[in-house]
Structures are given as C-alpha cells and as structure tokens.
Amino acid sequence: MKDLVLNELKVYAKEVNSKSIQGVRSHMTKKGLHGFADHFYSKKSKHPLSECSEYYLDDLDFIKKAIKIDPNSIKYASKKIKAK
C-alpha cells in the first residue's frame, strides 16, 4: 500500500511541477472541459500525503522516500520524525 501512495506522489509531483501539463489543464478548463482537466493535479489539489494515516507519516523510511520524490512532503511527517 505504501508503494501505491508513493506512486501517486510521483504523479502529483510530476504534474504539479510540469508547466506543460499545467498549461494543458488550464487550456481545458478555459474551454469548459472541466471533466478532462480534473484528471490532472493542480497546485490547488490536496497533497497525497495529507490523507495518509499517522502510521505512514511516522515511518522514517516511507517519509525519506516521499521527500526524495517531493521535498514538500516534509510538512506531513509526524512530530516524532521531525524531532529526529
């Protein structure tokens, strides 16, 4: 299950940081194709780790992998991990 979350985080990071993908999303939205645009993450979308349980966010190896994918993932690490 952790691998699924990390894969979703990869997709999130790729789409949010890609100007071309965000351009396509913006173009679709302007043309009224909201259904198609919803298939891409935007900077307004929830971060995949925001919905993870404390069990995942308290796992040092998982958080290290998440930070390698998206450095902003540190915000979601547990207090125990941040204290280390």
N, C-alpha and C positions, 0 to 999 in steps of 0.2 A: 504494500500500500504506500509506503514511503517513496518508492520509485515512481509511482503514479503522480504523487504530489510534486516531486522534483521535475518530472517531465512536464507537468502543467506549468511549473515555474519557469522552465526553459522557454516554453511557448510564450508565456506572459512577457518575459524579459525581451525576447526577440521582437515581438510585435510592438511593445511599448517603445522600444529604442530604435525602431526602424522608421525612418522618415518616409520611405516609400509606402510602407504598409499603412501608416497613419494618414498619408495622402490619399490612398485608395479609400480608406474608411471615411475620411472627410468628404471625398467626392460622392461616395454612395449616399451619405447622409444628406448632402445638399440636393441630390437628385430624388430624394424621397424613398430611397431603398434601405430603410432602417433595418429591415429583416436581414439583409445581407451584411450590413455594416455591423450588426450585433455579433457576427461570427469572429470579429477581431477584438482584441483587448484594446482599451484606450487608457490614457493616464488617469481617467476618472474611474476606471474599473477597480474593483477590490483586488488587493494583492492576494494571491493564492494562499499565503501563509496566514492571512487574517482569519481564516476559518478553520485552521488546524487546532487540534486539541493540545492541551498542555503537555501531554505525553510526547508529542513530536517536538514541541518547542523546547523541551527540557533535555533532548537528546543531542549531545555535543557533536557527534559525527554527522547527524542529519543537518544541524544548523551550519556546520562547516561547509557541507556540500551546497547548501542553499546559498550561502554567502558567496561561494565561488561562482555560482550561476548569476546571482543578483545581489550586489553589495547592500542594497536597501533591506535585505532580509534580516539584517542585524536588529532592526526595530522590533521584530516579532519574537526574538529569542527570550527565553524566560529570564527572570531576575537572577536565578541561580547561575545561568550560563553567562550573563553579562557581568556578574561579580568575579568571574574567573579571570 
